[in-house]
Amino acid sequence: MLRIKELLEEKNISIYQLSKLTGLYDSTLNNIVNNSEANPTFNKICKIADALEVSLDELRGDKHDPH
């Protein structure tokens, strides 16, 4: 689903740090990262993408080239 875990490792960011960057609870982020939260809201996903400085497509692992 989402490649948050990979991006956290690549950027050397912990769930706790991501929590501070997004304003989301670390327990919420843990649930999203571990796919325990089946349908995270669009708002939550946008906050995560912004904090990790990636596009929504990159966050979901879509490497499709539109050109």
C-alpha positions in Angstrom: 0.0 0.0 0.0 1.9 3.1 1.2 5.6 3.2 1.2 5.9 5.3 4.4 8.1 2.7 6.2 10.6 2.7 3.3 10.6 6.5 3.1 11.2 6.8 6.9 14.2 4.5 6.6 15.5 6.4 3.5 15.2 9.8 5.3 16.3 8.4 8.7 13.1 9.7 10.3 11.4 7.9 13.2 7.7 7.6 13.8 8.1 10.0 16.7 9.8 12.6 14.5 7.1 12.1 11.8 4.5 12.7 14.5 6.1 16.0 15.4 6.2 17.0 11.8 2.6 16.1 11.0 0.8 16.8 14.2 -0.6 13.3 14.1 -0.3 10.9 17.1 2.5 8.4 16.9 0.0 5.6 17.6 -2.0 6.8 14.5 1.1 6.8 12.4 2.1 3.4 13.7 -1.3 2.1 12.6 -1.0 3.6 9.2 2.6 2.4 8.7 1.7 -1.2 9.8 -1.5 -1.2 7.7 -3.7 -1.5 10.8 -5.6 1.6 9.8 -7.3 0.3 6.6 -8.4 3.7 5.3 -6.4 6.6 6.5 -8.0 10.0 5.7 -6.8 12.0 2.7 -5.9 14.8 5.2 -3.6 12.4 7.1 -1.9 11.1 4.0 -1.3 14.7 2.8 0.3 15.6 6.1 2.6 12.6 5.9 3.5 13.3 2.3 4.2 17.0 3.1 6.4 16.0 6.1 8.4 13.5 4.1 8.6 16.0 1.2 7.2 13.6 -1.4 4.3 13.7 -3.7 1.2 11.6 -3.1 2.1 9.4 -6.0 5.5 8.8 -4.6 4.0 8.0 -1.2 1.8 5.3 -2.7 4.6 4.0 -4.7 3.3 5.0 -8.1 6.4 5.4 -10.3 4.2 5.9 -13.4 5.7 8.4 -15.8 2.9 10.5 -17.2 4.9 11.4 -20.3 
